[in-house]
Amino acid sequence: MARAAGARGRTRWRGRCGRCGRGALLACAAWTAGWVLAAALLLRAHPGVLSERCTDEKSRRILAALCQDYEGGALAGDLCEDLCAAGRLRYRRCLYYERGKKVLQADWRGRPVILKSKEEAFASFPPLSLLEGPAEEGGQDVLEAELLLLVAGEVRSALGLELSRSRLGALWPRGRGPRWRRQLASLWALLQQEEFVLLSLLRDLSRHALPVLGSCGHFYAVEYLAAGSPRHRALFPLDGAAGGSPGGRGQAKAISDMALSFLDMVSHFDNDFSHRLHLCDVKPENFAIRSDFTVVAIDVDMAFFEPKMREILEQNCTGDEDCNFFDCFSKCDLRVNKCGAQRVNSNLQVVCDKIFRHWFSSTLKSSAISFQLQRQLREAVRECADPGGPAGDPQRAAPKVFWKLQRLLQASLRELQEAGK
């Protein structure tokens, strides 16, 4: 009897311990998951924390390995010959390494370009399964159809878009010469890089995005433009285009021209494609200014079309702060603890907050623009940028404040023109 009671006691004790163990395990798992998520967000927001040291020696080794793969017949591209044989594409300096991504500056036939790749080595990209076996005669039509499906899947994964066959066809090489298989292998590595896919699809469609100039293996080239920086008084290097003193007419005109181009870019990305293009990382470093003051987005790793944006935002949450994806915000529905798929702020609001505030947040006594117009610009930017102010519903308020800002900036240019006579 005593042994039975003791056995029952041990069983109850084991049950309680089992429940405690499971509870502790769940708590530990939740704690670990929370730290992993926090670390991932920290690295996404501040990638420099674990960035590699950017060196010329390593950059040259990376390009040498690329050329070795080219000469060995593993990869191809329209820039390979210039880089690896003719000497018309020459490495200049390393710009940065970031979470595996390599960004290098080079000279291509006398013009500065940027070479980019998401990974250092060609072998780091999973190969195209269709190319793993020997080529079969008579199977080219099947390969073409299967390739179309695979490319469509990569574009859907990268951008959230369903593209027509004609648009997809532009993404792979035509003709089936001796280099066709290595061209496909190279293109497959490029298609696994979201920025390459986005820039390729925007080619000839947007003056505010960099066109892809060519590629070699997994590296692709874009035009080099000097990026902005918060260390610049006007955020962007003007290379003497502004003229005059820092507070003079030249810089005031440059800022007005740049601000109007930012507005044009916002309108273009919101309205001119089949889906709105959302900018989730707005800062001077991700933009550049051409000599005619056209704004160009030079880093679009964090730009997403509407379908992909909805997929990113629609996550579990316990409050609105869980629904903030860098500069793209959503709202938490506490009834189901789910973030809304609809972005609640706008590209315009973020540009006003991150760019225009720097230009128009204070009155410049030395400016050639009248005090009244400066005050109106300052108030319009505050209305645009402040989510708690009159523009609390950015999607509804955006058109009104957009036209107000455009009108005031055009008025400032007229004032400057009159003052210059």
N, C-alpha and C positions, 0 to 999 in steps of 0.2 A: 504493500500500500504506500509505504514511504517512498519506495523506488518509483512508483507510478506518479506520485505527486511531484517528486523531484524531476522526473522526465517531462511532466507537463510544464513545470516552472522553466526548465531549460528551453523547451519549445517556445514558450511565450517570450523568453529573453532573446532567443535567436530571431523571432519575428520582429520584436521591437528593434533589435540591432539591424536586421535586414532593411526595415523601413527607414531607420536612421541613415544607414549606408546609402540607400537609394536617394534619400533627400539630400545628403551631403554631396553625392555624385552629381545630382541635377544642379545644385547650387554652384558646385565647382565648374560644371560645364557652362552654366550661364555666365559666371564670372569670366571664364576664359574667352567665351565668345564675345563678351562685351569689350575686353581688352584687345582682342584681335580686330574687331570692327573699328575701335578707336585708333589703333595703330595704322590700319589701312587708310582711314580718312586722313590721319596726320600725314602719311606718306604721299597721299594724293594731293593734299593741299600744300605740303612743303617737301617736294620730291628731293630737294637738295640735301635732306637729312642723310640719305644713303647714296647720294650720287657718287659715281666714280670720279677720280681725278682725271681731268681732261688734259691729255698730253699729246704733243706732236709725235713723239716716238711711237706711242700705241696707235695713234691714228694712221700713221704710215704703215704700220704692221697690218692693220685692218684692211687697208686698201691693197696692200701687197697680197694678202690672202685672197681678196676678191679677184685680183688679176690672175692669181694662180688657178683658182677655180674656173675662170674664163678660158685660160689657155688649156686647161685640162678637159674642156668641153662640158663642164657641169652647168654653166649658166650662159646667158647672152643678154644683149641690150644694145640700144642704138648709141650709147655712150662708151661702151666697153673698149672699142678700138681706139678712141681718142684718149681714154684713161690709161690703157694698158700697153699700147703699141706706138701710137702716133705722137704722144706727148702734148696733145692739144687740150687736155683736161688735167690741170696741175693742182695738187693739194697746196693750200696756203696756211691754214691754221685750224686748230680745233676750237669750236665754239662752246659746246657742252656735251656731256654724257649725262643722261637722266633716266633712271630706272631701266637700263638696258638700251635706251634710245641713243643713237649717235648722230650728232649734228656737226658737220664739218664745212668749212668754207674752202672754195676752190676757184680757179680761173678757168673758164671754158672759152677758148678762142677769143681771148681778150675781154671777156665780160665776167664779172663776179657772180658766182652761183653758190647755192647751198646744197650739199649732199646730205640726205637723211635716210636713216633706217631705224626701224623699231628694235632690231637686234643686231649684234655685232657680226655674227657669222651666217652665211647662207644655210649651213646645215642646221641652224637653230629653228628654222621654219619647217613644220611638218610637210613632207613631200606630197605631191599630187598622186593619189592612188592609181589613177589611170595610166601613169607613166612608169609605174614600178616594174611591170612586166615588159617583155619584148613587144615591139610593134607588130601588129597583125595585119596582113594584107586584106583589103576588102572590108576592114572594120572601121574605116574612117568616118562613115556616116553615124555609126553608133557612138564613136568617140565624141563627135561633134554634139550630138544630142545629150550625152552624159555630161559633157563639159559645160553645156549651157545650164544644166540643172545645178552643177556644183558652183559655178560662178554666181548664179542667182541666189544660192544659199549663202555664199560669202557676203554678197551685197546686202541681203536681208539681215544677216547677223551684224554687219558693221553699221549699217545706216537705218535699218528698219524699213527699207523700201522694196516694193515690188516693181521691177523695171521691165519694160517691154523687151522683146527679143532683139529689136534693132539697137536699143541703147546698150544692152548687154554685149552684143556682137562687137561693139567698138572697144571692148576691154580685152580682147585677145587677138593674137596675130593672125593675119590672113596669109594664105599660101602655105604649102607644105614642103618647104625645101629641107635641106639637110639639117638646118638649125631649128626646125620647128619644135621639136621636143624640148630642147634646152630653153627655147623662148617661152614655152608653156610653163616649164618648171620655174623660170624666173618670174613670170607674171603671177604664178600662184603664190610665190613668196610676197609679192607686192600687194596682192589682193587681201592678204592677212593683216595689212596695215590700214587702219581706218582712215587716217589722214590722206593717204595716197588715193583711196577709193573716192573720198569726198572731193578732193581737188581735181581728180580726173573727170568726175561727172560735172563739175562746175566749169570745166575748161570751155572757154568761148561763151559762157553764160553769165559771167560775173566779172566786172571790173574791180570788185572789192575782194577778190580771192586770187591767190597766186596760181598761175598755170604750171602744170608739170612739164618740164622742158625735155626730159628724157630719163633713161634709167640704165643701170648696169647691174644685173642680178637683182639683189634685194635692196639696192640703194637707188633712190630717185632724186632728181635735181629740180630745184625751183630757183627762181630769181632771187638774188641777194638784195635785200633792202634793210637799211639800218633800223633796228627796232627802237621803240620808244622806251623811256625810262623815267621814273619819278624824280630822278636827279636833274633832269632837264627842266629849266624854268617853264618852258612851253610844252613839256612832256615829250616832245619829239625833236630830234635834231633837224634844224631848218637849213643848215649848210649855207647860210648867208642869204637865203631867199627872203627872210623877214626884213633885213636891212635896218639901219637906224639903231637907236638905243632900245634896251629891253622893254621900256614902256611906251615906245614911240609908235607911229602909224604902221610901220612895216610889220612889227610883231602883232599888233592888234588886227591887221588885215589877215595875216597868216592864221591866227587863231579863229577868226570868223570863217575863213575859207575851210579850215579843217573841221570846225564844228558843223558846217553845212554838209560836208562830205560824210561825217558820221551820221547825220540825219538821213542822208541819201542811202547809206549802207543799211541802216535800220529799216527803212521803208522797203528796200530791195529784198532783204532777207525775210521780211514779214510777208511780202505780197507777191514776189515775182517767180516763185517756184510752186510746184504742185503741193508742197507742204511747207509750213513756216520753218525757218532755220533758227534754232535757239542757240544763243551764245552764253555758255555757262562759266566762262572764265574771262571776264573783261578786265584787262589791265593794260597799261601802256606797252609793256613788253611783248604783248601778243599782236600788236599792230605796227604798221609803218606808214610813212607818208611819201608819196611820189613827189616829183618836182612840181607838179601842177596841183599839189595839196590833196590829191585823191587818197582816201584812207584805204589801206589794204590789210586784211586779216592774214597774218603770216604764220600763225599757229592755231590750227583748228582742231586740235586733239579733243577739245571739250566743246565742240559744236555739234548739235544733233537736230535732225529733222523731227518733225512733230511725232511720228509713230514711235521712234526710238526714245524721244523725250518722255512720252507717256509711259513707256515700259520702265524707264529708269525711275520715274517719280512714284509709281504705284507700288509702294513698299509698306511693310508693317510699321506702326508708329504708336507712341503713347502721348505725343504732343506735337505741336507744329514744328518745333525745332528738329524733330526727326525727319521732317519732309524737306529740309534745305539741302539741295545738291549744289554746293558752291554758290554760284550766282543765280541759280534757278530754284524757285521756291514753290512749294505746294502747301496744302492745308491738311491737317489730320482730322479724319472723321472718327470721333471717339466712340461712336455707336458700333463701329466694326473694327476700330483700331487699324485703319488703313489710310495711307496718304492718297489724296486725290490725284488722278492722272493728269489733270489740267494744271498747267503752270499758272500761278496767280500774279507773278510779276512779269515784267516785259523786258525785251532788249533795250528799249528806249529808257526805261527807268534805271537800268543798271548803267548804261552809258552816261546818263545824267549824273548818277551818283559817283561813278568811278573816274570819269573824265571831265565832264562839264563843271562839276563843283570846283575842281582845281583851277579852272580858267575864270570862272565867274562868281566865286564865293565872296570876293571882296571888291571894293571900289578902288580902281587905280587912278590916283590923282594925276599921274603923268600921262594917262591914256588920252588919245585923240578922240575917243568916243565920249559923248556928253554924259554928265553925271546921271541924268534922268534915264537915258537908255541903259546905262550900266545897272542902275537899280532895277529896271524892268527885267533885264536879263537874269540878274541874281534871283529875283522872286520867281521867275518862270522856271529856272533850274531847280530851285527848292521845291516848287510845286510838283515838278516832274520826278524828282529823286526821292522825296520823303514819302514812304508808304503810309505814314500815319497822318499825312496832311490831306489837302484837297484831292490829291491823286491816289487816295487810298485804294481805289479799284483801278489799277494801272491799265487793265485791258479796255475798260470803258473810257477812262480819261485820256488814254494815250493819243488818240487822233486830235483832240482839242489842244493839248499841250504841245504836240508835235508842230501843228501849224502856227501856234503862238511863237515857239522858239524859232522856227524858220523865218517868220515875218520879222522878228526882232534882229536876227542875225543879218538878214538882207538890209534892214534899215541901218545897221552899224556899218556895213560896207558902203552904203550910199553916203553916210556921214564922212567916212574916211576919204572917199573919192572927192567930196566937196572940199574937205580940209586940205587936200593935196593940190588943189587948183591955185 
